[in-house]
Amino acid sequence: MRIRSRSVVLLSTLIIVVTLSAWKIVNVLGDPKKAEKLKIPAGFKAEHLYSPSDNKQGSWVGMTWDDKGRMITADQYGALYRLTIPKIGETGEIKSEKLVIGSDPTKLGMGYAQGVLFAFNSIYVSVNHNGNEEFGEKSGIYRLQDTNNDDQFDKVTLIKLLPGEAGEHGPHSLVLTPDKKSILVVAGNHTDVPKMDVYKTLPVWKEDNLLPLITDPRGHAARRMAPGGWIAQLDSEGKNWTMISEGFRNQFDVAFNEAGDLFAYDSDMEWDFGLPWYRPTRLVHVTDASEFGWRTGTGPWNPAFPDNLPPVVNFGPGSPTNLVSLANANFPDQYKKNTVLSFDWTYGIMYATHLEPQGSTYTSRTEEFVSGTPLSLTDGSIGPDGNLYFLAGGRRLESDLYRLSYPGSNNAKVATIEPNAANKVRRSIEAYHEKKAGAVAFAWPYLKNEDRFIRFAARVAVEHQPISEWKELAFKEKDPVALVQTTMALAHQGDSTLSDKTLQAVMAVNFKALPENQKLDLLRAIELVVLRLKVQNPATKTKLIAYLDSNYPAQSNALNRGLARILIPLDAPGATAKTMKIMMTAKDEPLEQGASMYSDLIMRNPQYGNSVARMLANTPPRQQIYLALVLTQSKSGWTPELQQQYFSWFTKAYTFQGGNSYIGYISRMRENALKNVAPDKVAYFDELSGGNLVVKTTTTGGRGGRGQQGGNDLISTIPQPVGPGKNYTMELVQPWVSDELSARNFENGKKMFDAALCSTCHQIQGKGSNIGPDLTALGTRFSQKDILDNIINPSKVISDQYGTSIILLKSGTSVLGRVVNEDAKNVYVSQNPFAPEQLRTVAKDQIVSTKVSETSSMLPGTINRLNEDELKDLLAYLISGGNKDHKAFLPK
């Protein structure tokens, strides 16, 4: 799959005997009731084929097809399986077999696959695992082969270890290229970049952001730096690796369209919702040597920055899993031609994005294709018969296999599209993404092309050549569009000796005469010079400040961000006062990040639409937050009046509704700003800025807003259940857990959400606390059985974002908690989930080892005080996502 995560001890090439378990026989049509719950386009037919979890085969997250038309699947925490599926219209049964590598069928031989691919008469798997006695392999790419043609895999080869912070942001999909000669490896941002044989994206990556870096206050990805998630290409034996794209957060899958262009589906950081650096889930066009600008914490690049590429479409919040092209589907043209499907695990939606060529890239139109409740989508592909097969499951949830067909369609021929002229130009430039004679002469004219993707490709081609070949050309460049590209190239490939001459060339441009998009690009180029080459000459610094300051303030939020981001670090006279004036009156533009998609969701499904509406209705002031963060590094230009205004602003900032990390970021900003205050004024401004509220607000609800009930207040007002309770087990609830709930009591379910202590860590519809995951959309991916199983057995599956570590010290003691930050000497651990801002400092030289804890911070037995009716009301409330009109509360 692809469900945010994965993990290999060095395996010598090893020949082992593969034994196959007995055939497992099930009804080919599976459970018709499950198919009936799916919302599908008119004219299509959905079938439920198989339930792996019902057959004790785990929760499936990956699929591929072998050369005999059989499906090979992967259990996220277990083995590989092979299915023989009767064709539509044929009678028969699904045959399922477990692939067991080794002579002992009770042991797992090869599993924990995040991605599976059948190619070159082999099965390739991307393993995501730490390695243990049960399964020794660690994260990496493996190849399984049948060397004696007996239809059994008897050879396992480790292609490459892929270390990192093992978990849900590790190695993901494996995809065959259209020419069927190479394989693409997709890896999330917790996967270290291995040594590559070829770098299409030159390894000069840095954080590259003058905006002050604050890592996620809750610790997620705090230690993961550039380049983030990446995509590499390798040959069938894995001997030659080529880095082709980077800068993703956690892209799970990629797909090629009919023209041979590659697309990826990247994830958002939902905890950042409402903050100026939040980037929604999105579909991107992955061109050769592309960069997409993910950086940790406050560092993600603006998609408009010219040194990264923009998305084709933003989807909004969600959890991307699969991406599949419909080019070879036996579907009508409107869904077949230039259409890709994006699977969202969180909301159980399959989006159809129809691509329209625009220059050398694409624009798009997106619609909902398939949805269901629950439908935790993990993987899918077009089968040999032209029908869509897809899986639901992941994180040990109930797992199901479905088939979607279009009866009567006779459109099985693979669609093809000839790349347009601009697309061909871009590809011709990409052929120079290596050291190659004539590259500079060929690429240079395209540096000023009107097509952003062509300009990007041309700059990369130039950067691949020795700087001595093009440095002087860069200094002579007069065209402002080309100059942006050459300046960025000099910043990437040059050194401090080029700083003065590079800045002089930039300042020769008439800034006022440029259109806004070119002004923004030029500011980004200047920022890279300031970051990488530094401003070496005091006279040049004075001139640069004057060049920028004369345009500040500007007429747009974007320009004010770009100018403030440079002027404040340069300590420009008057910049602090100007920025404060802009900040106090700044108003945001309407949300662009999938807002139209949100409104569609709200109309269709109030279960999660209401939650999105709540977020949109009270989003924080993004422009003000951005400028407030810039000002945390300002050490001059403050007057008592300005400081009074600035620190008073923080108390208001605490009242807004953002993602789970919102309050933490505001608090870190406030703390950093206080470092610039005179010592005798710190206590005063600490109180003025809400210092007395920080502990309380860190544990409040409202996705961060302090207007909701605080954790301490909540504990003192917890309602009590009537009882009597029971020691609930899955065996005890099994008799009624599969029944569809109806006529339940909404108000009592809401009350039990507090009584069972759910609201001390979780929230629904913005009510409760944000320590753990938001449960508003729980019912879109969890069945009743899954919800109860996770409550009764909280340590069964622990998401990376909420996991803890066990740190063993030289003293023989250990520290349990979540590592939220580190520096050269220490790591900082949050140990109390009810007060995550309280950190323990642990010296690195005292640490013996660190391992992931297998115990959840969620306490078991939280529902044991509830009687059966109270538990059913709570279950209905959880499934409904706080929607009192849900069918669980309607009469039978």
Beta strands, then each sheet from edge to edge (+ up, - down):
strand 1: 5-6
strand 2: 14-15
strand 3: 18-20
strand 4: 24-27
strand 5: 45-50
strand 6: 60-65
strand 7: 71-75
strand 8: 80-84
strand 9: 93-101
strand 10: 113-119
strand 11: 122-127
strand 12: 140-145
strand 13: 155-161
strand 14: 167-168
strand 15: 171-176
strand 16: 183-187
strand 17: 198-199
strand 18: 229-234
strand 19: 241-248
strand 20: 253-256
strand 21: 262-266
strand 22: 281-286
strand 23: 290-291
strand 24: 311-316
strand 25: 320-325
strand 26: 339-344
strand 27: 349-358
strand 28: 361-371
strand 29: 377-382
strand 30: 388-392
strand 31: 400-405
strand 32: 763-764
strand 33: 767-768
strand 34: 805-809
strand 35: 814-822
strand 36: 826-830
strand 37: 839-843
strand 38: 847-852
sheet 1: 1+ 14-
sheet 2: 2+ 13- 12+ 11- 10+
sheet 3: 3+ 9- 4+
sheet 4: 3+ 9- 8+ 7- 6+
sheet 5: 5+ 31- 30+ 29-
sheet 6: 15+ 16- 18+ 19- 17-
sheet 7: 15+ 16- 18+ 19- 23-
sheet 8: 20+ 21- 22+ 24-
sheet 9: 25+ 26- 27+ 28-
sheet 10: 32+ 33-
sheet 11: 37+ 36- 35+ 34- 38+
end
